Amino acid sequence: MTRKRQANALKWSYTGPLAVASIYSTIFISISISPWFNWLENALSDLGNLRNPSAPFFNGGLLISGLLIFAYSIKGFNIKTPLTAKFLALTGASLQLVGVFCENYGRIHFYVSILLFLLLLLTGLSYFYETKSRLALLILLAVPFWWLHFNNVAFPGAAVPELISSLLTLPWLIEAFIRSERSANIN
């Protein structure tokens, strides 16, 4: 790899952590200006409802974060995990779809939200397949929470399973960020 390509890969590798910072900060801002929000009764997408003042922050955060994830997967992700990079790109695009087709769009929003979490699961599994990192298998711990939600056993709102799903991706994403930065610095 040439020095120019190394520098370019290193520069793009930072879009991954920026995406994580963007999504969590805009969720935090959205919740902080939404005193009505209840973790057990709401979905995070309720923050993006166009009738709520939090909508520009929440939906904008999804759009920006999705773009950063897409850029990271295409430009900054380790070449040794091409399948994961493809799934991660699709995950970034689906995150943007959730922001574009906010809950005001009804069924369309539901379908793009399901797509997002399925792609998150597939991304984690592909990362495990390509790297053998057991951290990626943490995403499987989200499945029981989704089962409890969809079977009306617990969590009437989807916010808890949504948050758990996203938090369970952080350990292997952080590992992937570190690997891609090291790869860009070493090569």
N, CA and C atoms as an extended XYZ file, in Angstrom:
561
Properties=species:S:1:pos:R:3:atomname:S:1:resname:S:1:resid:I:1 pbc="F F F"
N         0.852       -1.174        0.000 N   MET     1
C         0.000        0.000        0.000 CA  MET     1
C         0.900        1.240        0.000 C   MET     1
N         0.608        2.189       -0.876 N   THR     2
C         1.399        3.404       -0.950 CA  THR     2
C         1.119        4.289        0.254 C   THR     2
N         2.018        5.226        0.495 N   ARG     3
C         1.837        6.148        1.625 CA  ARG     3
C         0.545        6.961        1.474 C   ARG     3
N         0.248        7.342        0.249 N   LYS     4
C        -0.960        8.130        0.019 CA  LYS     4
C        -2.211        7.302        0.347 C   LYS     4
N        -2.229        6.039       -0.072 N   ARG     5
C        -3.364        5.167        0.228 CA  ARG     5
C        -3.457        4.896        1.729 C   ARG     5
N        -2.287        4.766        2.395 N   GLN     6
C        -2.270        4.572        3.842 CA  GLN     6
C        -2.897        5.773        4.549 C   GLN     6
N        -2.472        6.951        4.150 N   ALA     7
C        -2.992        8.170        4.772 CA  ALA     7
C        -4.482        8.308        4.522 C   ALA     7
N        -4.922        7.964        3.327 N   ASN     8
C        -6.339        8.034        2.991 CA  ASN     8
C        -7.146        7.045        3.824 C   ASN     8
N        -6.653        5.804        3.939 N   ALA     9
C        -7.350        4.790        4.739 CA  ALA     9
C        -7.406        5.205        6.203 C   ALA     9
N        -6.316        5.765        6.720 N   LEU    10
C        -6.287        6.211        8.113 CA  LEU    10
C        -7.299        7.333        8.337 C   LEU    10
N        -7.333        8.268        7.412 N   LYS    11
C        -8.285        9.388        7.527 CA  LYS    11
C        -9.723        8.871        7.568 C   LYS    11
N       -10.053        7.947        6.682 N   TRP    12
C       -11.418        7.430        6.634 CA  TRP    12
C       -11.739        6.508        7.808 C   TRP    12
N       -10.698        5.923        8.430 N   SER    13
C       -10.963        5.021        9.559 CA  SER    13
C       -11.583        5.767       10.735 C   SER    13
N       -11.413        7.072       10.790 N   TYR    14
C       -11.992        7.859       11.886 CA  TYR    14
C       -13.480        8.134       11.704 C   TYR    14
N       -14.010        7.874       10.520 N   THR    15
C       -15.449        8.096       10.335 CA  THR    15
C       -16.278        7.099       11.124 C   THR    15
N       -15.722        5.926       11.434 N   GLY    16
C       -16.438        4.941       12.251 CA  GLY    16
C       -16.712        5.461       13.658 C   GLY    16
N       -15.665        5.851       14.401 N   PRO    17
C       -15.915        6.412       15.735 CA  PRO    17
C       -16.759        7.689       15.698 C   PRO    17
N       -16.600        8.488       14.656 N   LEU    18
C       -17.434        9.685       14.531 CA  LEU    18
C       -18.912        9.321       14.387 C   LEU    18
N       -19.189        8.237       13.671 N   ALA    19
C       -20.573        7.777       13.511 CA  ALA    19
C       -21.168        7.391       14.859 C   ALA    19
N       -20.394        6.662       15.650 N   VAL    20
C       -20.873        6.245       16.972 CA  VAL    20
C       -21.120        7.467       17.856 C   VAL    20
N       -20.174        8.402       17.867 N   ALA    21
C       -20.344        9.622       18.662 CA  ALA    21
C       -21.565       10.408       18.193 C   ALA    21
N       -21.759       10.476       16.894 N   SER    22
C       -22.887       11.219       16.329 CA  SER    22
C       -24.225       10.609       16.737 C   SER    22
N       -24.359        9.303       16.598 N   ILE    23
C       -25.651        8.685       16.879 CA  ILE    23
C       -26.011        8.786       18.352 C   ILE    23
N       -25.055        8.502       19.229 N   TYR    24
C       -25.374        8.553       20.658 CA  TYR    24
C       -25.579        9.975       21.160 C   TYR    24
N       -24.828       10.936       20.619 N   SER    25
C       -25.026       12.318       21.072 CA  SER    25
C       -26.376       12.865       20.602 C   SER    25
N       -26.791       12.529       19.382 N   THR    26
C       -28.092       13.040       18.925 CA  THR    26
C       -29.247       12.321       19.623 C   THR    26
N       -29.069       11.062       19.984 N   ILE    27
C       -30.098       10.378       20.781 CA  ILE    27
C       -30.191       11.044       22.154 C   ILE    27
N       -29.037       11.317       22.772 N   PHE    28
C       -29.022       11.967       24.086 CA  PHE    28
C       -29.689       13.350       24.024 C   PHE    28
N       -29.344       14.128       23.010 N   ILE    29
C       -29.957       15.455       22.855 CA  ILE    29
C       -31.463       15.318       22.680 C   ILE    29
N       -31.877       14.380       21.828 N   SER    30
C       -33.307       14.180       21.561 CA  SER    30
C       -34.060       13.795       22.829 C   SER    30
N       -33.491       12.919       23.617 N   ILE    31
C       -34.143       12.515       24.872 CA  ILE    31
C       -34.167       13.671       25.861 C   ILE    31
N       -33.087       14.433       25.910 N   SER    32
C       -33.019       15.532       26.881 CA  SER    32
C       -34.046       16.633       26.598 C   SER    32
N       -34.483       16.774       25.364 N   ILE    33
C       -35.504       17.793       25.061 CA  ILE    33
C       -36.901       17.172       24.929 C   ILE    33
N       -37.021       15.901       25.360 N   SER    34
C       -38.302       15.193       25.266 CA  SER    34
C       -38.674       14.615       26.629 C   SER    34
N       -39.210       15.448       27.523 N   PRO    35
C       -39.528       14.966       28.873 CA  PRO    35
C       -40.589       13.863       28.887 C   PRO    35
N       -41.330       13.713       27.841 N   TRP    36
C       -42.372       12.694       27.737 CA  TRP    36
C       -41.809       11.304       27.446 C   TRP    36
N       -40.553       11.235       27.003 N   PHE    37
C       -39.977        9.965       26.572 CA  PHE    37
C       -39.844        9.011       27.750 C   PHE    37
N       -40.285        7.758       27.550 N   ASN    38
C       -40.209        6.709       28.566 CA  ASN    38
C       -39.532        5.496       27.941 C   ASN    38
N       -38.435        5.035       28.554 N   TRP    39
C       -37.657        3.936       28.003 CA  TRP    39
C       -38.456        2.652       27.830 C   TRP    39
N       -39.427        2.420       28.707 N   LEU    40
C       -40.184        1.164       28.639 CA  LEU    40
C       -41.389        1.237       27.709 C   LEU    40
N       -41.886        2.433       27.460 N   GLU    41
C       -43.115        2.563       26.677 CA  GLU    41
C       -42.912        3.096       25.265 C   GLU    41
N       -41.768        3.683       25.003 N   ASN    42
C       -41.531        4.284       23.698 CA  ASN    42
C       -40.485        3.516       22.909 C   ASN    42
N       -40.477        3.788       21.629 N   ALA    43
C       -39.380        3.379       20.758 CA  ALA    43
C       -38.493        4.604       20.570 C   ALA    43
N       -37.227        4.384       20.282 N   LEU    44
C       -36.366        5.535       20.011 CA  LEU    44
C       -36.897        6.334       18.834 C   LEU    44
N       -37.519        5.661       17.889 N   SER    45
C       -38.067        6.345       16.715 CA  SER    45
C       -39.153        7.349       17.061 C   SER    45
N       -39.769        7.218       18.233 N   ASP    46
C       -40.758        8.216       18.651 CA  ASP    46
C       -40.118        9.601       18.733 C   ASP    46
N       -38.824        9.626       18.990 N   LEU    47
C       -38.096       10.900       19.045 CA  LEU    47
C       -38.003       11.549       17.664 C   LEU    47
N       -38.142       10.748       16.612 N   GLY    48
C       -38.062       11.261       15.245 CA  GLY    48
C       -39.400       11.604       14.629 C   GLY    48
N       -40.473       11.426       15.404 N   ASN    49
C       -41.801       11.791       14.914 CA  ASN    49
C       -41.807       13.281       14.596 C   ASN    49
N       -42.298       13.632       13.421 N   LEU    50
C       -42.229       15.026       12.954 CA  LEU    50
C       -43.019       16.003       13.809 C   LEU    50
N       -43.891       15.503       14.677 N   ARG    51
C       -44.628       16.390       15.591 CA  ARG    51
C       -43.814       16.765       16.818 C   ARG    51
N       -42.682       16.122       17.014 N   ASN    52
C       -41.862       16.373       18.197 CA  ASN    52
C       -40.701       17.292       17.883 C   ASN    52
N       -40.363       18.198       18.804 N   PRO    53
C       -39.228       19.101       18.566 CA  PRO    53
C       -37.886       18.370       18.448 C   PRO    53
N       -37.847       17.136       18.905 N   SER    54
C       -36.607       16.355       18.821 CA  SER    54
C       -36.366       15.785       17.418 C   SER    54
N       -37.367       15.826       16.557 N   ALA    55
C       -37.274       15.180       15.241 CA  ALA    55
C       -36.070       15.624       14.413 C   ALA    55
N       -35.782       16.927       14.305 N   PRO    56
C       -34.616       17.302       13.481 CA  PRO    56
C       -33.300       16.739       14.027 C   PRO    56
N       -33.169       16.709       15.349 N   PHE    57
C       -31.944       16.178       15.953 CA  PHE    57
C       -31.852       14.669       15.733 C   PHE    57
N       -32.954       13.973       16.030 N   PHE    58
C       -32.943       12.520       15.944 CA  PHE    58
C       -32.775       12.053       14.500 C   PHE    58
N       -33.634       12.521       13.616 N   ASN    59
C       -33.576       12.092       12.215 CA  ASN    59
C       -32.292       12.567       11.537 C   ASN    59
N       -31.879       13.795       11.861 N   GLY    60
C       -30.618       14.301       11.321 CA  GLY    60
C       -29.432       13.471       11.790 C   GLY    60
N       -29.478       13.064       13.058 N   GLY    61
C       -28.416       12.208       13.599 CA  GLY    61
C       -28.354       10.870       12.897 C   GLY    61
N       -29.525       10.302       12.585 N   LEU    62
C       -29.554        9.028       11.856 CA  LEU    62
C       -28.962        9.196       10.460 C   LEU    62
N       -29.305       10.297        9.801 N   LEU    63
C       -28.790       10.533        8.449 CA  LEU    63
C       -27.272       10.714        8.450 C   LEU    63
N       -26.787       11.552        9.352 N   ILE    64
C       -25.344       11.817        9.419 CA  ILE    64
C       -24.585       10.559        9.831 C   ILE    64
N       -25.077        9.885       10.866 N   SER    65
C       -24.407        8.679       11.358 CA  SER    65
C       -24.404        7.580       10.295 C   SER    65
N       -25.520        7.427        9.597 N   GLY    66
C       -25.589        6.436        8.525 CA  GLY    66
C       -24.592        6.732        7.425 C   GLY    66
N       -24.458        8.010        7.077 N   LEU    67
C       -23.485        8.405        6.057 CA  LEU    67
C       -22.058        8.117        6.521 C   LEU    67
N       -21.760        8.424        7.778 N   LEU    68
C       -20.425        8.163        8.321 CA  LEU    68
C       -20.124        6.661        8.372 C   LEU    68
N       -21.120        5.864        8.748 N   ILE    69
C       -20.937        4.402        8.769 CA  ILE    69
C       -20.694        3.891        7.353 C   ILE    69
N       -21.466        4.400        6.414 N   PHE    70
C       -21.302        3.999        5.015 CA  PHE    70
C       -19.891        4.354        4.527 C   PHE    70
N       -19.454        5.584        4.814 N   ALA    71
C       -18.118        6.018        4.403 CA  ALA    71
C       -17.043        5.159        5.056 C   ALA    71
N       -17.203        4.876        6.335 N   TYR    72
C       -16.236        4.040        7.046 CA  TYR    72
C       -16.152        2.655        6.423 C   TYR    72
N       -17.290        2.081        6.131 N   SER    73
C       -17.292        0.716        5.596 CA  SER    73
C       -16.665        0.653        4.209 C   SER    73
N       -16.842        1.684        3.422 N   ILE    74
C       -16.321        1.693        2.046 CA  ILE    74
C       -14.848        2.106        1.994 C   ILE    74
N       -14.492        3.135        2.747 N   LYS    75
C       -13.155        3.721        2.617 CA  LYS    75
C       -12.179        3.369        3.732 C   LYS    75
N       -12.680        3.174        4.960 N   GLY    76
C       -11.755        3.034        6.077 CA  GLY    76
C       -11.714        1.676        6.728 C   GLY    76
N       -12.577        0.765        6.260 N   PHE    77
C       -12.656       -0.532        6.927 CA  PHE    77
C       -11.561       -1.455        6.422 C   PHE    77
N       -11.096       -2.307        7.293 N   ASN    78
C       -10.006       -3.236        6.989 CA  ASN    78
C       -10.355       -4.105        5.781 C   ASN    78
N        -9.442       -4.175        4.847 N   ILE    79
C        -9.642       -4.955        3.619 CA  ILE    79
C        -9.766       -6.453        3.916 C   ILE    79
N        -9.346       -6.872        5.095 N   LYS    80
C        -9.415       -8.290        5.459 CA  LYS    80
C       -10.832       -8.727        5.823 C   LYS    80
N       -11.771       -7.806        5.871 N   THR    81
C       -13.156       -8.145        6.212 CA  THR    81
C       -14.122       -7.585        5.159 C   THR    81
N       -13.993       -8.016        3.914 N   PRO    82
C       -14.820       -7.446        2.850 CA  PRO    82
C       -16.309       -7.742        3.005 C   PRO    82
N       -16.665       -8.918        3.498 N   LEU    83
C       -18.080       -9.237        3.689 CA  LEU    83
C       -18.688       -8.345        4.766 C   LEU    83
N       -17.968       -8.188        5.860 N   THR    84
C       -18.439       -7.306        6.932 CA  THR    84
C       -18.568       -5.878        6.431 C   THR    84
N       -17.620       -5.430        5.629 N   ALA    85
C       -17.679       -4.073        5.095 CA  ALA    85
C       -18.947       -3.870        4.259 C   ALA    85
N       -19.314       -4.878        3.482 N   LYS    86
C       -20.534       -4.775        2.672 CA  LYS    86
C       -21.782       -4.712        3.556 C   LYS    86
N       -21.842       -5.602        4.553 N   PHE    87
C       -22.997       -5.565        5.460 CA  PHE    87
C       -23.041       -4.262        6.253 C   PHE    87
N       -21.866       -3.766        6.642 N   LEU    88
C       -21.827       -2.511        7.387 CA  LEU    88
C       -22.283       -1.340        6.516 C   LEU    88
N       -21.928       -1.365        5.243 N   ALA    89
C       -22.395       -0.322        4.319 CA  ALA    89
C       -23.925       -0.354        4.214 C   ALA    89
N       -24.471       -1.560        4.101 N   LEU    90
C       -25.934       -1.692        4.048 CA  LEU    90
C       -26.579       -1.254        5.363 C   LEU    90
N       -25.920       -1.524        6.476 N   THR    91
C       -26.422       -1.084        7.780 CA  THR    91
C       -26.457        0.437        7.849 C   THR    91
N       -25.387        1.082        7.371 N   GLY    92
C       -25.354        2.546        7.344 CA  GLY    92
C       -26.461        3.123        6.472 C   GLY    92
N       -26.667        2.507        5.309 N   ALA    93
C       -27.734        2.966        4.413 CA  ALA    93
C       -29.106        2.756        5.051 C   ALA    93
N       -29.286        1.626        5.741 N   SER    94
C       -30.596        1.378        6.364 CA  SER    94
C       -30.826        2.317        7.541 C   SER    94
N       -29.755        2.702        8.247 N   LEU    95
C       -29.899        3.700        9.317 CA  LEU    95
C       -30.415        5.018        8.733 C   LEU    95
N       -29.909        5.369        7.575 N   GLN    96
C       -30.397        6.576        6.908 CA  GLN    96
C       -31.863        6.432        6.506 C   GLN    96
N       -32.250        5.251        6.049 N   LEU    97
C       -33.657        5.030        5.681 CA  LEU    97
C       -34.583        5.216        6.874 C   LEU    97
N       -34.134        4.806        8.061 N   VAL    98
C       -34.948        5.000        9.262 CA  VAL    98
C       -35.124        6.492        9.538 C   VAL    98
N       -34.079        7.290        9.261 N   GLY    99
C       -34.179        8.737        9.435 CA  GLY    99
C       -35.056        9.402        8.393 C   GLY    99
N       -35.004        8.908        7.172 N   VAL   100
C       -35.817        9.479        6.086 CA  VAL   100
C       -37.279        9.081        6.245 C   VAL   100
N       -37.501        7.793        6.465 N   PHE   101
C       -38.865        7.292        6.625 CA  PHE   101
C       -39.165        7.161        8.115 C   PHE   101
N       -39.269        8.328        8.774 N   CYS   102
C       -39.509        8.352       10.216 CA  CYS   102
C       -40.858        7.710       10.524 C   CYS   102
N       -41.182        7.598       11.787 N   GLU   103
C       -42.368        6.840       12.166 CA  GLU   103
C       -43.668        7.407       11.592 C   GLU   103
N       -43.642        8.617       11.107 N   ASN   104
C       -44.829        9.186       10.461 CA  ASN   104
C       -45.202        8.433        9.184 C   ASN   104
N       -44.267        7.646        8.657 N   TYR   105
C       -44.510        6.883        7.435 CA  TYR   105
C       -45.099        5.500        7.697 C   TYR   105
N       -45.413        5.197        8.959 N   GLY   106
C       -46.120        3.968        9.305 CA  GLY   106
C       -45.365        2.694        8.974 C   GLY   106
N       -45.984        1.842        8.153 N   ARG   107
C       -45.429        0.524        7.833 CA  ARG   107
C       -44.049        0.602        7.192 C   ARG   107
N       -43.836        1.591        6.347 N   ILE   108
C       -42.521        1.730        5.709 CA  ILE   108
C       -41.451        1.885        6.787 C   ILE   108
N       -41.743        2.718        7.785 N   HIS   109
C       -40.792        2.910        8.878 CA  HIS   109
C       -40.545        1.592        9.614 C   HIS   109
N       -41.599        0.857        9.879 N   PHE   110
C       -41.456       -0.425       10.568 CA  PHE   110
C       -40.531       -1.357        9.781 C   PHE   110
N       -40.740       -1.446        8.482 N   TYR   111
C       -39.931       -2.342        7.651 CA  TYR   111
C       -38.466       -1.922        7.578 C   TYR   111
N       -38.204       -0.611        7.441 N   VAL   112
C       -36.800       -0.187        7.377 CA  VAL   112
C       -36.130       -0.325        8.747 C   VAL   112
N       -36.902       -0.212        9.821 N   SER   113
C       -36.347       -0.431       11.166 CA  SER   113
C       -35.981       -1.892       11.369 C   SER   113
N       -36.865       -2.792       10.948 N   ILE   114
C       -36.569       -4.227       11.038 CA  ILE   114
C       -35.334       -4.547       10.195 C   ILE   114
N       -35.268       -3.974        9.000 N   LEU   115
C       -34.107       -4.175        8.125 CA  LEU   115
C       -32.826       -3.732        8.832 C   LEU   115
N       -32.865       -2.591        9.492 N   LEU   116
C       -31.685       -2.078       10.198 CA  LEU   116
C       -31.180       -3.085       11.228 C   LEU   116
N       -32.084       -3.590       12.056 N   PHE   117
C       -31.633       -4.485       13.122 CA  PHE   117
C       -31.246       -5.867       12.593 C   PHE   117
N       -31.862       -6.306       11.512 N   LEU   118
C       -31.424       -7.557       10.884 CA  LEU   118
C       -30.025       -7.401       10.270 C   LEU   118
N       -29.794       -6.263        9.639 N   LEU   119
C       -28.471       -6.011        9.057 CA  LEU   119
C       -27.410       -5.860       10.147 C   LEU   119
N       -27.782       -5.279       11.271 N   LEU   120
C       -26.855       -5.176       12.392 CA  LEU   120
C       -26.448       -6.570       12.869 C   LEU   120
N       -27.413       -7.458       12.948 N   LEU   121
C       -27.157       -8.845       13.328 CA  LEU   121
C       -26.246       -9.530       12.301 C   LEU   121
N       -26.569       -9.375       11.022 N   LEU   122
C       -25.758       -9.992        9.960 CA  LEU   122
C       -24.342       -9.417        9.910 C   LEU   122
N       -24.216       -8.135       10.189 N   THR   123
C       -22.896       -7.500       10.204 CA  THR   123
C       -22.044       -8.097       11.314 C   THR   123
N       -22.642       -8.236       12.502 N   GLY   124
C       -21.910       -8.842       13.612 CA  GLY   124
C       -21.505      -10.276       13.318 C   GLY   124
N       -22.429      -11.040       12.755 N   LEU   125
C       -22.124      -12.437       12.436 CA  LEU   125
C       -21.054      -12.549       11.352 C   LEU   125
N       -21.097      -11.660       10.370 N   SER   126
C       -20.070      -11.707        9.320 CA  SER   126
C       -18.707      -11.298        9.880 C   SER   126
N       -18.706      -10.353       10.824 N   TYR   127
C       -17.433       -9.969       11.449 CA  TYR   127
C       -16.853      -11.154       12.217 C   TYR   127
N       -17.709      -11.901       12.917 N   PHE   128
C       -17.236      -13.105       13.604 CA  PHE   128
C       -16.689      -14.113       12.593 C   PHE   128
N       -17.415      -14.318       11.512 N   TYR   129
C       -16.997      -15.273       10.471 CA  TYR   129
C       -15.623      -14.911        9.907 C   TYR   129
N       -15.413      -13.616        9.665 N   GLU   130
C       -14.164      -13.199        9.020 CA  GLU   130
C       -12.993      -13.036        9.987 C   GLU   130
N       -13.277      -12.704       11.242 N   THR   131
C       -12.182      -12.417       12.175 CA  THR   131
C       -12.080      -13.427       13.319 C   THR   131
N       -13.131      -14.214       13.512 N   LYS   132
C       -13.224      -15.149       14.643 CA  LYS   132
C       -13.248      -14.419       15.985 C   LYS   132
N       -13.571      -13.132       15.965 N   SER   133
C       -13.681      -12.357       17.200 CA  SER   133
C       -14.997      -12.697       17.892 C   SER   133
N       -14.891      -13.227       19.073 N   ARG   134
C       -16.095      -13.595       19.830 CA  ARG   134
C       -16.884      -12.373       20.280 C   ARG   134
N       -16.254      -11.235       20.281 N   LEU   135
C       -16.973      -10.006       20.643 CA  LEU   135
C       -18.170       -9.778       19.718 C   LEU   135
N       -18.025      -10.183       18.477 N   ALA   136
C       -19.108       -9.986       17.506 CA  ALA   136
C       -20.339      -10.806       17.857 C   ALA   136
N       -20.143      -11.897       18.568 N   LEU   137
C       -21.280      -12.755       18.937 CA  LEU   137
C       -22.140      -12.139       20.034 C   LEU   137
N       -21.662      -11.062       20.652 N   LEU   138
C       -22.475      -10.372       21.660 CA  LEU   138
C       -23.813       -9.928       21.086 C   LEU   138
N       -23.846       -9.646       19.786 N   ILE   139
C       -25.086       -9.199       19.152 CA  ILE   139
C       -26.200      -10.230       19.319 C   ILE   139
N       -25.844      -11.488       19.462 N   LEU   140
C       -26.855      -12.537       19.651 CA  LEU   140
C       -27.612      -12.372       20.968 C   LEU   140
N       -26.999      -11.694       21.932 N   LEU   141
C       -27.678      -11.448       23.206 CA  LEU   141
C       -28.885      -10.521       23.056 C   LEU   141
N       -28.955       -9.796       21.963 N   ALA   142
C       -30.096       -8.914       21.723 CA  ALA   142
C       -31.348       -9.688       21.328 C   ALA   142
N       -31.174      -10.866       20.756 N   VAL   143
C       -32.311      -11.643       20.239 CA  VAL   143
C       -33.372      -11.907       21.309 C   VAL   143
N       -32.999      -12.347       22.528 N   PRO   144
C       -34.053      -12.568       23.536 CA  PRO   144
C       -34.837      -11.299       23.894 C   PRO   144
N       -34.168      -10.159       23.886 N   PHE   145
C       -34.860       -8.908       24.194 CA  PHE   145
C       -35.890       -8.568       23.114 C   PHE   145
N       -35.509       -8.817       21.855 N   TRP   146
C       -36.455       -8.596       20.769 CA  TRP   146
C       -37.607       -9.604       20.849 C   TRP   146
N       -37.310      -10.838       21.218 N   TRP   147
C       -38.353      -11.850       21.364 CA  TRP   147
C       -39.338      -11.413       22.441 C   TRP   147
N       -38.818      -10.955       23.586 N   LEU   148
C       -39.687      -10.482       24.671 CA  LEU   148
C       -40.562       -9.314       24.213 C   LEU   148
N       -39.971       -8.428       23.432 N   HIS   149
C       -40.726       -7.265       22.932 CA  HIS   149
C       -41.828       -7.692       21.960 C   HIS   149
N       -41.466       -8.460       20.942 N   PHE   150
C       -42.445       -8.826       19.911 CA  PHE   150
C       -43.510       -9.807       20.390 C   PHE   150
N       -43.239      -10.500       21.482 N   ASN   151
C       -44.234      -11.406       22.048 CA  ASN   151
C       -44.985      -10.786       23.225 C   ASN   151
N       -44.850       -9.483       23.386 N   ASN   152
C       -45.558       -8.722       24.423 CA  ASN   152
C       -45.340       -9.277       25.827 C   ASN   152
N       -44.159       -9.807       26.081 N   VAL   153
C       -43.818      -10.310       27.409 CA  VAL   153
C       -43.215       -9.185       28.249 C   VAL   153
N       -42.399       -8.361       27.620 N   ALA   154
C       -41.756       -7.232       28.295 CA  ALA   154
C       -41.462       -6.158       27.256 C   ALA   154
N       -41.146       -4.991       27.734 N   PHE   155
C       -40.760       -3.871       26.872 CA  PHE   155
C       -41.841       -3.527       25.851 C   PHE   155
N       -42.944       -2.949       26.312 N   PRO   156
C       -43.993       -2.575       25.352 CA  PRO   156
C       -43.487       -1.613       24.271 C   PRO   156
N       -42.537       -0.776       24.634 N   GLY   157
C       -41.878        0.062       23.649 CA  GLY   157
C       -40.584       -0.599       23.217 C   GLY   157
N       -40.084       -0.243       22.065 N   ALA   158
C       -38.894       -0.912       21.517 CA  ALA   158
C       -37.582       -0.268       21.950 C   ALA   158
N       -37.636        0.805       22.747 N   ALA   159
C       -36.405        1.531       23.080 CA  ALA   159
C       -35.366        0.654       23.773 C   ALA   159
N       -35.789       -0.200       24.697 N   VAL   160
C       -34.825       -1.039       25.422 CA  VAL   160
C       -34.147       -2.033       24.480 C   VAL   160
N       -34.892       -2.825       23.686 N   PRO   161
C       -34.188       -3.719       22.749 CA  PRO   161
C       -33.336       -2.956       21.721 C   PRO   161
N       -33.804       -1.783       21.308 N   GLU   162
C       -33.021       -0.988       20.359 CA  GLU   162
C       -31.694       -0.572       20.983 C   GLU   162
N       -31.750       -0.066       22.203 N   LEU   163
C       -30.529        0.374       22.876 CA  LEU   163
C       -29.600       -0.805       23.137 C   LEU   163
N       -30.145       -1.907       23.620 N   ILE   164
C       -29.329       -3.093       23.888 CA  ILE   164
C       -28.659       -3.576       22.609 C   ILE   164
N       -29.393       -3.624       21.521 N   SER   165
C       -28.815       -4.058       20.238 CA  SER   165
C       -27.644       -3.168       19.837 C   SER   165
N       -27.836       -1.866       19.965 N   SER   166
C       -26.764       -0.963       19.547 CA  SER   166
C       -25.566       -1.049       20.493 C   SER   166
N       -25.811       -1.164       21.787 N   LEU   167
C       -24.700       -1.249       22.740 CA  LEU   167
C       -23.903       -2.548       22.582 C   LEU   167
N       -24.585       -3.619       22.196 N   LEU   168
C       -23.894       -4.905       22.020 CA  LEU   168
C       -22.991       -4.918       20.790 C   LEU   168
N       -23.173       -3.965       19.900 N   THR   169
C       -22.278       -3.872       18.740 CA  THR   169
C       -21.003       -3.102       19.073 C   THR   169
N       -21.051       -2.286       20.129 N   LEU   170
C       -19.907       -1.420       20.425 CA  LEU   170
C       -18.593       -2.162       20.679 C   LEU   170
N       -18.565       -3.254       21.461 N   PRO   171
C       -17.258       -3.904       21.691 CA  PRO   171
C       -16.559       -4.350       20.408 C   PRO   171
N       -17.302       -4.991       19.494 N   TRP   172
C       -16.621       -5.444       18.280 CA  TRP   172
C       -16.390       -4.287       17.306 C   TRP   172
N       -17.239       -3.265       17.349 N   LEU   173
C       -16.978       -2.102       16.492 CA  LEU   173
C       -15.709       -1.376       16.940 C   LEU   173
N       -15.547       -1.235       18.251 N   ILE   174
C       -14.333       -0.607       18.768 CA  ILE   174
C       -13.116       -1.431       18.355 C   ILE   174
N       -13.226       -2.742       18.479 N   GLU   175
C       -12.135       -3.616       18.031 CA  GLU   175
C       -11.862       -3.413       16.538 C   GLU   175
N       -12.915       -3.316       15.738 N   ALA   176
C       -12.751       -3.111       14.291 CA  ALA   176
C       -12.108       -1.751       14.007 C   ALA   176
N       -12.505       -0.712       14.759 N   PHE   177
C       -11.893        0.609       14.578 CA  PHE   177
C       -10.393        0.528       14.849 C   PHE   177
N       -10.038       -0.138       15.939 N   ILE   178
C        -8.625       -0.256       16.308 CA  ILE   178
C        -7.869       -1.048       15.246 C   ILE   178
N        -8.452       -2.149       14.792 N   ARG   179
C        -7.797       -2.964       13.752 CA  ARG   179
C        -7.600       -2.171       12.464 C   ARG   179
N        -8.634       -1.420       12.046 N   SER   180
C        -8.505       -0.689       10.779 CA  SER   180
C        -7.485        0.435       10.905 C   SER   180
N        -7.411        1.076       12.074 N   GLU   181
C        -6.412        2.136       12.262 CA  GLU   181
C        -5.007        1.534       12.267 C   GLU   181
N        -4.836        0.437       12.975 N   ARG   182
C        -3.520       -0.234       13.007 CA  ARG   182
C        -3.112       -0.690       11.616 C   ARG   182
N        -4.063       -1.227       10.871 N   SER   183
C        -3.762       -1.698        9.530 CA  SER   183
C        -3.321       -0.540        8.646 C   SER   183
N        -3.989        0.605        8.779 N   ALA   184
C        -3.635        1.777        7.973 CA  ALA   184
C        -2.272        2.318        8.400 C   ALA   184
N        -1.945        2.235        9.681 N   ASN   185
C        -0.664        2.735       10.171 CA  ASN   185
C         0.501        1.810        9.864 C   ASN   185
N         0.229        0.491        9.851 N   ILE   186
C         1.312       -0.489        9.668 CA  ILE   186
C         1.675       -0.658        8.197 C   ILE   186
N         0.656       -0.777        7.357 N   ASN   187
C         0.932       -1.073        5.939 CA  ASN   187
C         1.632        0.034        5.281 C   ASN   187
